């Protein structure tokens, strides 16, 4: 699979192991960025079984994520969202992943079945409802108050490194 935007290929270089997994990578990076912005601890992530990381403080139930044999276009970011308000959880579950895609590709790149999955998790009526929220988040990720966090996530996640809340 060719990287969908040559402009972004130079902006966000990814290791060879992630070639063909760009959509999944940026989608999961969007979730991780929003989780960190909301002050959540990230326990683990895994991008298509190619790049993964596990926190030393992850609960036992999350430890299998790092070694999971995920297939093409499968990814997971695990975090503790139990203290989030309903609206924050909705944005994190459904819109943050799409926001990561919008930054990287200038459009929603995930397959329809994945959009449906996120839409249901977040309680959105349509992908267009998600995009309204995701457009605002994408602007924050690309040039706004969350740019530094997004760049940190992209850098660390592409190398299988720790993701933690950054103190300002």
C-alpha positions as CSV (number, residue, x, y, z in Angstrom):
1,X,0.0,0.0,0.0
2,X,1.4,3.4,-1.0
3,X,1.4,6.0,1.7
4,X,-1.7,8.0,0.8
5,X,-0.2,11.5,1.0
6,X,3.4,12.2,-0.1
7,X,3.3,15.4,1.9
8,X,2.6,13.5,5.1
9,X,5.2,10.8,4.3
10,X,7.9,13.4,4.8
11,X,6.3,15.0,7.8
12,X,5.7,11.7,9.7
13,X,8.3,9.1,8.5
14,X,7.5,5.6,9.8
15,X,9.7,2.6,10.1
16,X,9.5,-0.1,7.4
17,X,7.6,-2.4,9.7
18,X,4.6,-0.1,9.5
19,X,4.5,0.2,5.7
20,X,0.9,-0.8,4.8
21,X,-0.3,-0.1,8.3
22,X,-0.3,3.7,8.1
23,X,-4.1,4.1,8.5
24,X,-4.1,1.9,11.6
25,X,-1.0,3.7,13.0
26,X,-2.4,7.2,12.7
27,X,-5.9,6.1,13.8
28,X,-4.5,4.6,17.0
29,X,-2.1,7.6,17.5
30,X,-5.2,9.8,17.5
31,X,-6.7,7.8,20.3
32,X,-3.4,7.9,22.3
33,X,-3.0,11.6,21.8
34,X,-6.5,12.3,23.1
35,X,-6.0,9.9,26.0
36,X,-2.8,11.7,27.1
37,X,-4.5,15.1,26.6
38,X,-7.2,14.0,29.0
39,X,-4.5,12.9,31.5
40,X,-5.1,9.2,31.1
41,X,-2.4,6.6,31.7
42,X,-1.8,4.4,28.7
43,X,-1.3,0.8,29.6
44,X,-0.4,-0.7,26.2
45,X,-0.6,-0.3,22.5
46,X,-0.2,-2.7,19.5
47,X,-0.2,-1.7,15.8
48,X,-0.9,-4.8,13.6
49,X,1.5,-6.9,15.7
50,X,4.3,-4.8,14.3
51,X,5.0,-2.2,16.9
52,X,3.9,-2.5,20.5
53,X,4.6,-1.4,24.1
54,X,3.4,-2.3,27.6
55,X,3.6,-0.1,30.7
56,X,5.2,-1.7,33.8
57,X,2.1,-0.5,35.7
58,X,-0.4,-2.1,33.3
59,X,-3.0,-4.3,35.1
60,X,-2.7,-8.0,34.5
61,X,-5.8,-7.9,32.2
62,X,-3.9,-5.6,29.7
63,X,-0.6,-7.5,29.6
64,X,-1.6,-9.7,26.6
65,X,-2.0,-6.6,24.3
66,X,1.7,-6.2,23.7
67,X,2.2,-9.7,22.4
68,X,-1.2,-10.1,20.6
69,X,-1.0,-11.4,17.1
70,X,-3.0,-8.6,15.4
71,X,-3.6,-8.7,11.7
72,X,-3.4,-6.1,8.9
73,X,-5.3,-2.9,9.8
74,X,-5.8,-4.0,13.5
75,X,-4.7,-1.9,16.3
76,X,-5.4,-1.2,20.0
77,X,-4.5,1.5,22.5
78,X,-5.4,0.6,26.1
79,X,-6.0,3.2,28.8
80,X,-8.0,3.7,31.9
81,X,-11.0,5.8,31.0
82,X,-13.1,5.1,34.1
83,X,-13.0,8.7,35.4
84,X,-13.9,10.4,32.1
85,X,-17.1,12.3,31.7
86,X,-19.5,10.8,29.1
87,X,-18.8,13.4,26.4
88,X,-15.0,13.0,26.9
89,X,-15.3,9.3,26.6
90,X,-17.4,9.6,23.5
91,X,-14.8,11.9,21.8
92,X,-12.0,9.6,22.8
93,X,-13.7,6.4,21.6
94,X,-14.9,7.6,18.3
95,X,-13.6,10.9,17.1
96,X,-9.9,10.9,18.2
97,X,-8.9,8.0,15.9
98,X,-10.5,9.7,12.9
99,X,-8.7,13.0,13.8
100,X,-5.4,11.2,13.6
101,X,-6.3,10.0,10.1
102,X,-7.4,13.5,9.0
103,X,-4.0,14.9,10.0
104,X,-2.1,12.3,8.1
105,X,-4.2,11.9,5.0
106,X,-6.5,14.9,4.9
107,X,-9.5,12.6,4.8
108,X,-11.0,9.7,6.8
109,X,-9.0,6.7,5.6
110,X,-10.3,3.8,7.8
111,X,-12.6,1.2,6.2
112,X,-16.4,1.6,6.6
113,X,-16.7,-1.3,9.0
114,X,-14.1,0.3,11.3
115,X,-16.0,3.6,11.1
116,X,-19.2,1.8,12.1
117,X,-17.5,0.1,15.0
118,X,-16.1,3.5,16.4
119,X,-19.5,5.2,15.6
120,X,-21.3,2.7,17.7
121,X,-18.8,2.8,20.6
122,X,-19.0,6.6,20.7
123,X,-22.8,6.8,20.2
124,X,-22.6,8.9,17.0
125,X,-25.4,8.7,14.4
126,X,-23.2,8.9,11.3
127,X,-19.6,9.2,10.2
128,X,-20.4,12.8,9.4
129,X,-21.3,13.4,13.1
130,X,-17.9,12.0,14.0
131,X,-16.1,14.1,11.4
132,X,-17.6,17.4,12.8
133,X,-15.9,16.6,16.1
134,X,-12.8,15.1,14.5
135,X,-12.2,18.1,12.3
136,X,-11.8,20.3,15.4
137,X,-9.5,17.7,17.0
138,X,-7.4,17.3,13.9
139,X,-6.8,21.1,13.8
140,X,-5.6,20.9,17.5
141,X,-3.4,17.9,16.6
142,X,-1.8,19.5,13.6
143,X,-1.3,23.1,14.6
144,X,-3.0,23.8,17.9
145,X,-2.7,23.0,21.6
146,X,-2.3,19.3,21.0
147,X,0.4,19.4,18.3
148,X,3.3,18.7,20.7
149,X,1.4,15.8,22.2
150,X,0.5,14.4,18.7
151,X,4.1,14.7,17.6
152,X,5.3,13.0,20.8
153,X,2.9,10.1,20.3
154,X,3.9,9.7,16.6
155,X,7.6,9.7,17.5
156,X,7.3,7.3,20.4
157,X,4.7,5.0,19.0
158,X,6.5,4.5,15.7
159,X,9.5,3.2,17.8
160,X,7.6,1.1,20.3
161,X,8.4,3.5,23.1
162,X,6.6,4.5,26.3
163,X,3.6,6.9,26.1
164,X,2.9,8.9,29.2
165,X,1.3,12.1,30.2
166,X,3.7,15.0,29.7
167,X,4.1,17.5,32.5
168,X,4.0,21.1,31.3
